Amino acid sequence: MAARVPIRRLITGALFLLSVSVTLLLLSSSSDQALSSSENKLVSSSDPELGSARVVFQTKYGDIEFGFYPHVAPKTVEHIFKLVRLGCYNTNHFFRVDKGFVAQVADVAGGRTAPMNEEQRKEAEKTVVGEFSKVKHVRGILSMGRYADPDSAASSFSILLGDAPHLDGQYAIFGKVTKGDETLRKLEELPTRQEGIFVMPIERISIESTYFYDTENKRAVI
């Protein structure tokens, strides 16, 4: 015959099991919240907030639109956007298209076919301090070109056509492409030639015109 278990002992055991269950539930909830917080931080650090300005480069293969990261590289953004507003990139070109790596815009001082006025030339000759960040070089990112001097960036920049972690922290990222990846893919398929370390398109890929607008008021300025 089975021995009787005192009621008090049964209640105590039930309360213990309930306490364990609640503790495990709280630990699980806390872990999920920590993971969610970690994921949110990861997203914000790898994909910074874009400003409201948008710039569009028009080529015969289609348009490329991009936005800026003013909180990541404020001086670079200010400089490049001023060059755009002055029309400095009009008649410039992509002198380098290395499939899966970069499409690089030439320095406006030597890349344009149209002559520059004094105001354009003055801004084009300026260099910007190297604003290096933890943002990653992945497809669509805009990254300044420069010489060995980290503060020698002027007006040439690259649009990443693939991931390039070896560039991280070495070149100033200032924005990303928001529309026009199909145009970039067309450029990647064009015939190229090797010239030193550069893979260059055989034909001239001109930036026929540019314009910019603000996403908050949608008004384009050409």
N, C-alpha and C positions, 0 to 999 in steps of 0.2 A: 504494500500500500504506500502511495507517494506521500512524502511528508508535506505538511501544510507550510506555505511561506507566509510569514506575517505581512499584513496589509501595509504596514509602515515601510517595510523593506521594498515592497513592490512600488510604492509611490516614490520612494527615494531613487530607485533605479530608473523609473520613467523620467523623473526630473533631470537626472544626470544625462540620459540619452538626448533629451530635448535641448539641454544646454550645449552639448557637443554639436548637435545639428545646427543650432543657431550660430555658433562660433564659426563652423565651416562655411556657412552661408555668407557671413559677414566678410570672412577672409577672401572668399571667391569674388564677392562684389568689389572689395577693395583692390584686388588684383586686376579685375577688368577695367576699373576706373584708371588705374596707373598705366595700363597698356594703352587705353584710349588717349590719355594725356600724352604719353610718349609718341604715339602715332601722330597726334596733332602737331607736336613740336617738330617732328620730322618733316611733315608736309610744309609747315611754314618756313623752315630753314632751307628746304630744297626748291620751293616755289614761292619766292617773295611776292608781295603785293605789287601789281602794276599800277602806275599812275594813270590818269584819265586821257593823256595825250596819245594819239596814234599817228604814225607816219606811214605813207604808202609810197613805195618805189614802183614805178611802172616800166616794164620791159616788153619787148615784143612777144615774150613767152608767157606773159601774165603779170599780175601784180603781186607784190610782197608787202604785207602790212606788219608793222611791229609796234610794240609798246615799250615803255621805259620802267626801270627800277630806281626811282628817285631816292629811296631809302637805302639802297645798296651802294650806289655810285653817284652821288648828287652832283659833283663837279663834272664828271664825264657826261652825265645826262644833260646838264645845262649847256655844255659845249656842243655836243652833237646836235641837240635840238636847235640851237642857234644857227648852226651851219645849215640845217634843213630849212629853217625859216628864211634864211638869206638866199636860198636856192642854190647852195654850193654843190649839191650832189646832182643837179641837173646836168646831163651830158657826160657824167662820170661813167665808170664801168666796173664790172666784176673782172679783175685781172687774173683771178685764180679760182678754179673750180676743181676741187679734189674730191671725187665721189666718196661719200661716207665719212668725210673729214670736215672740210670747210669750203664755203664760197666767200671769197674775200673781196671787199670793195676797195678800190684804189684810193690812195691819198688824193684829195680833191685838187691840191696844188699842181699835180702833174697828170692826173687822170682825166680831167675834163677836156672836151674839145672846144667848148666855148670859153672866151676870155673872161677873167674875173674882174670885177670892179674893186676899188680900193677897200671898201668895207668887207667884201668877201675875202680878199687876200689877207687882210689883217687878222681875221678870225681863223682862217685856214692855217696860218703860220704859228698859231698858238699850240702849246703842248699842255697835257693834263697830268697831274700827279697820279701815280698808279694807285687806283682804289681797288685793291685786291680783297676778295671776300671768300666765304665758305660756300658760296653758290656753285653748283656743279656744272661743268661743261657737258651738256647733253644736246641732242638735236633741237634746233630752233633757237638756241641761246645766241645772243649778240655779245661778242667779245672784242675788245680793242686790240688792234695790231700795235706793235712797238718795236724799237731796236733793243740792244742790250741794256740800255739805261731804262730802269723801270718807270721813269717819269717822262718818257719820250713819246707817248701816244699822242697822235695829232688828229687825223680824220679817217684813216683807214681802219676798217673793222671787219671781222669775220662773222658769218652766220654759220653756226655749227650744223653739219650735215650728218652727224653721228655723235656718239659719246666719245669724249677725249679726256679721260681723267688725268693724263699727264700734264694737261694745261691748267688744272685746278690750282688756284692760289698764285698763279704766275702771270695771268692776264686779267684785265679788268672787265668783268661782266657788267653790262648796264641795261640789258633788256632782253626781250625774246620775240620771236615771230608769233603773231596772233592769227594771221590768215596768209595763205599762199604756199603751203607746203607742196601743193601740186606743181606750182611754178618751179620750186627748188628741185623737184624730181625731174622736171624737164631739163633744167640746166645740167643736172648730173649725167644726163644721157648724151650730151653734146660731145663731139670729138675734141680731144685734148692733145697737148704736147708736153713733154718734160723739159723744163729749163732750170737746171740746177736742182734745188730742193723743191721747186714749185711745179705743180701740175696746172697748166694754163689752157684755157679754151682756145681753139684755133681761130674762131671768129670772135669779134668784139661783141661782148654782151653789154649793151649800153643801158644806162638808166635814163630813159627818154624824158621822163618828167617825174616830179615828186609833188605830193601835197600832204597836208596834215589836218587833223581835226580833233575835237575833244569829245569823248564819249558821253560827257554830261550834257552837251548841248547839240551834238551831232552836226555842227556846222563845219564844212570843209573849207580849208584855205589853200589856194593853189599858188 
